[in-house]
Amino acid sequence: MTVNELKFRKSSYSSAQQNCVEVADTPRVSAVRDTQNRHLGALLFDSAEWRAFLTAAKGDAL
């Protein structure tokens, strides 16, 4: 599967204005890209790595 085949959605943490991040998830990979610069591609993360990042980010947000 290529980045172009992924189904991206706007992150629930993106603001309602211009600061938008899109994410796409598969069983093995999570991808993140800037809505305003889609042509630059996406950052790809192993699913376990992405879960670890989200867990750490949520812990720091408290």
N, C-alpha and C positions, 0 to 999 in steps of 0.2 A: 504494500500500500504506500502511495506517495502522499506528501503533504497536501497536494491539490485534491486528493480523493477524500480527505478527512472532512467531517461535518463539524464546522466550528460554530460556537454559540458565544454570545456576549457573557463575560464573567459577571456573576451577581455582585462582585465587588467593584465593578467599574462605575464611574460616576454617570449621571444622566446626560452629561454634556460631552465634551470631546475626549476625555481621558478614558478610552475604552481598550480593554484587553479581551481577546477572544481565546477560548480554550476548546480543545477537541480531545476526546478520550477514546481509546480503544482498550481491549484487555491487556495489551502489552506496553502501549506508549501513550503519553499525554503530550499535547502540543500547545504552545502558547504563542500568540502573535499580537502585534499592535494593529488595531483596526485601521488606523490612518496610513499604515505602511505595509499593507499585506504583501506588496511586491517584494519585500525584503525577506520573505519566508517566515519560518517559525522556529522556535526553540523546542527541541524534542527531549523528553525525559522518560526514562524507564518508569513504569507504573509504581514500583516500590520506592524509587527515588522521589517521585512526585508526592506520594502519600506521606513520606517522611518530611518533605518540605511543608506540606499543608499542616501536618500535626505540629511542627515547630512554630509555624507562623500563627496558628490559632492559639498556641500556648503563650506566645509573646504578646498577643493582643489583649489578654485578660488584664 
